Amino acid sequence: MTEPPKMFDFEAFDRSLGWMIREAASLEMYLETIVKELCQSPYGALLISGEPSSRVLNVCKVLIDAHPEIPQEHRAEFKKMLIEAKAAFERRHGYVHGAIAWVGDGIPGNMRSRRLKAGQDFRPIELDDLNQLAGEFNRLVIKAHTFLCLANAGFPVSDSYGSPATTT
């Protein structure tokens, strides 16, 4: 005898989805603030406010490259964080822009239409993956916060990313 399909726990899903969205929004806010700081102009906000995450990431990279005073260690770490953020934002899109749908034996997932594709994409929902993504955004928020602090301090030389060097 086969077991009936397990009911989908919408409360757990909604909690995890909300956590992930909150962390992703926090990262976007930090990245926008970094852009405004690196622009060194009151008009920096016009460059980025309300833009999609992909544009914010691209502008961050351009501005990092445009500031030769940023130590190489900070530049490399921040660019690595931008690559990780891009991957996280791409994963986020599947959860945020998809509708709940079921296939086969009641497997819940996100169904979404894609530009220039006749069919729809279906991706099973995995609560562990969603929670991991929320945690990834949280980790990236901490990195972005550290970089913003470094930018506000004028990028002091440090012995490791985020740790100002000590002199004796």
C-alpha positions as CSV (number, residue, x, y, z in Angstrom):
1,M,0.0,0.0,0.0
2,T,1.3,3.4,-0.9
3,E,1.2,6.3,1.5
4,P,-0.9,9.4,0.7
5,P,1.2,12.4,-0.3
6,K,2.3,14.6,2.7
7,M,0.4,17.9,3.0
8,F,2.4,20.9,2.2
9,D,3.3,23.1,5.2
10,F,2.4,26.6,4.0
11,E,3.2,28.2,7.3
12,A,6.7,26.9,7.3
13,F,7.1,27.9,3.7
14,D,5.8,31.4,4.2
15,R,8.0,31.9,7.3
16,S,11.1,30.8,5.3
17,L,10.1,32.8,2.2
18,G,9.6,35.9,4.4
19,W,13.0,35.5,6.0
20,M,14.7,35.0,2.6
21,I,13.0,38.1,1.1
22,R,13.9,40.2,4.1
23,E,17.5,39.2,3.9
24,A,17.6,39.8,0.1
25,A,16.1,43.2,0.6
26,S,18.6,44.1,3.2
27,L,21.5,43.1,0.9
28,E,20.0,45.2,-1.9
29,M,19.8,48.2,0.5
30,Y,23.4,47.7,1.6
31,L,24.6,47.5,-2.0
32,E,22.7,50.6,-3.0
33,T,24.2,52.4,0.0
34,I,27.7,51.3,-1.1
35,V,27.0,52.6,-4.6
36,K,26.0,56.0,-3.1
37,E,29.1,56.1,-0.9
38,L,31.4,55.2,-3.8
39,C,29.9,57.8,-6.1
40,Q,30.9,60.5,-3.7
41,S,28.1,62.7,-5.0
42,P,24.7,63.6,-3.7
43,Y,23.5,62.5,-7.2
44,G,24.6,58.9,-6.6
45,A,21.1,57.9,-5.6
46,L,19.9,58.8,-9.0
47,L,22.1,56.1,-10.5
48,I,20.7,53.2,-8.5
49,S,17.6,53.8,-6.5
50,G,14.8,51.5,-7.6
51,E,16.9,49.6,-10.0
52,P,16.9,45.8,-10.3
53,S,19.5,43.8,-8.3
54,S,21.4,42.9,-11.5
55,R,22.0,46.6,-12.2
56,V,23.0,47.4,-8.6
57,L,25.6,44.6,-8.8
58,N,27.0,45.8,-12.1
59,V,27.3,49.4,-10.8
60,C,29.0,48.2,-7.7
61,K,31.6,46.3,-9.8
62,V,32.2,49.4,-12.0
63,L,32.6,51.7,-9.0
64,I,35.0,49.3,-7.3
65,D,37.1,49.2,-10.4
66,A,37.0,53.0,-10.6
67,H,38.5,53.5,-7.1
68,P,42.3,52.7,-7.3
69,E,42.6,53.7,-3.6
70,I,40.7,50.5,-2.5
71,P,43.3,48.0,-1.4
72,Q,43.5,44.9,-3.5
73,E,42.5,42.6,-0.7
74,H,39.2,44.5,-0.2
75,R,38.6,44.8,-3.9
76,A,39.0,41.0,-4.5
77,E,36.8,40.1,-1.5
78,F,34.1,42.5,-2.5
79,K,34.1,41.3,-6.1
80,K,33.8,37.7,-4.8
81,M,30.9,38.8,-2.7
82,L,29.2,40.4,-5.8
83,I,29.5,37.1,-7.7
84,E,28.0,35.2,-4.8
85,A,25.2,37.8,-4.5
86,K,24.4,37.5,-8.2
87,A,24.0,33.7,-7.8
88,A,21.8,34.2,-4.7
89,F,19.6,36.8,-6.4
90,E,19.1,34.4,-9.3
91,R,18.0,31.7,-6.9
92,R,15.7,34.1,-5.2
93,H,13.9,34.9,-8.5
94,G,12.6,31.3,-8.6
95,Y,11.0,31.6,-5.2
96,V,9.7,35.2,-5.6
97,H,8.4,35.2,-9.2
98,G,6.9,31.7,-9.2
99,A,3.4,30.6,-8.3
100,I,2.7,27.5,-6.2
101,A,1.8,24.5,-8.4
102,W,1.7,20.7,-8.0
103,V,2.8,18.1,-10.4
104,G,2.8,14.3,-10.6
105,D,2.0,12.8,-7.2
106,G,1.3,16.1,-5.5
107,I,4.9,17.5,-5.6
108,P,4.7,21.2,-4.7
109,G,6.9,23.6,-6.6
110,N,7.2,27.0,-8.2
111,M,5.8,27.4,-11.7
112,R,6.9,30.4,-13.7
113,S,6.8,31.7,-17.2
114,R,10.0,32.7,-18.8
115,R,10.6,35.4,-21.4
116,L,10.5,34.0,-25.0
117,K,9.5,30.5,-23.9
118,A,6.2,28.9,-24.7
119,G,6.3,26.5,-21.8
120,Q,6.6,27.1,-18.1
121,D,9.4,26.1,-15.7
122,F,8.6,24.0,-12.7
123,R,11.0,23.7,-9.8
124,P,10.1,21.6,-6.7
125,I,10.0,23.5,-3.5
126,E,12.6,22.4,-1.0
127,L,12.3,24.1,2.4
128,D,15.9,23.2,3.3
129,D,17.1,25.0,0.1
130,L,15.0,28.1,0.9
131,N,16.3,28.3,4.4
132,Q,19.9,27.8,3.1
133,L,19.3,30.7,0.7
134,A,18.0,32.9,3.5
135,G,21.2,32.1,5.4
136,E,23.3,32.8,2.4
137,F,21.7,36.3,2.0
138,N,22.3,36.9,5.7
139,R,26.0,36.0,5.3
140,L,26.2,38.4,2.3
141,V,24.5,41.2,4.3
142,I,27.3,40.9,6.9
143,K,30.0,41.1,4.2
144,A,28.3,44.1,2.5
145,H,28.0,45.8,5.9
146,T,31.7,45.2,6.5
147,F,32.6,46.7,3.1
148,L,30.4,49.7,3.8
149,C,32.2,50.3,7.1
150,L,35.5,50.1,5.2
151,A,34.3,52.6,2.6
152,N,33.1,55.0,5.3
153,A,36.5,54.7,7.0
154,G,38.4,55.4,3.7
155,F,39.6,51.8,3.3
156,P,42.2,51.6,5.9
157,V,45.0,49.1,5.3
158,S,44.2,45.8,7.2
159,D,45.8,42.5,8.0
160,S,42.8,40.6,6.7
161,Y,39.4,41.5,5.2
162,G,37.5,43.7,7.7
163,S,40.2,43.7,10.4
164,P,42.2,46.9,10.7
165,A,45.9,46.3,11.1
166,T,47.4,46.9,14.5
167,T,50.6,48.8,15.0
168,T,52.9,48.3,17.9
